[in-house]
Amino acid sequence: QVQLVESGGGTVKAGGSLRLSCAASGFTFRNYPMMWYRQASDKEREWVASISSVAAYTNYADSVKGRFTISRDNVQNTVDLQMNSLKLEDTAVYYCQTHLPTPTGPKDFWGQGTHVTVSS
């Protein structure tokens, strides 16, 4: 079955860096775009970044543009999020996500999330 497993979260001081990774399995990874989302306490989940299936295109939320970089490895079936110049407001649970066809229709698949805490 489809599995998305995030790793790499932790606590870092403001201005620091973290690299998140998401390991995917159970589907033909190279055929599908991948996304990162995040959810801070008491806030709705928000989209952070996207990457196309062959990594030709990337898009970022304005709040992270210039600081975060999404990348993927279609051999290792991983999608990473390099986060630099972290701010307090980047504190959240980060999720990787993809949208796949299923016998019952298109469906969103999510990982379990990895916690990122940015401290002052």
Buried (B, 14 or more C-beta within 10 A) or exposed (E): EEEBBBEBBEEBEBEBEBEBBBBBEEBEBBEBBBBBBBBBEEEEBEEBBBBEBEBEEBBBBEEBEEBBBBBBEBEEBBBBBBBBEBEEEBBBBBBBBBEBEEEEEEEEBBBEBBEBBBEE
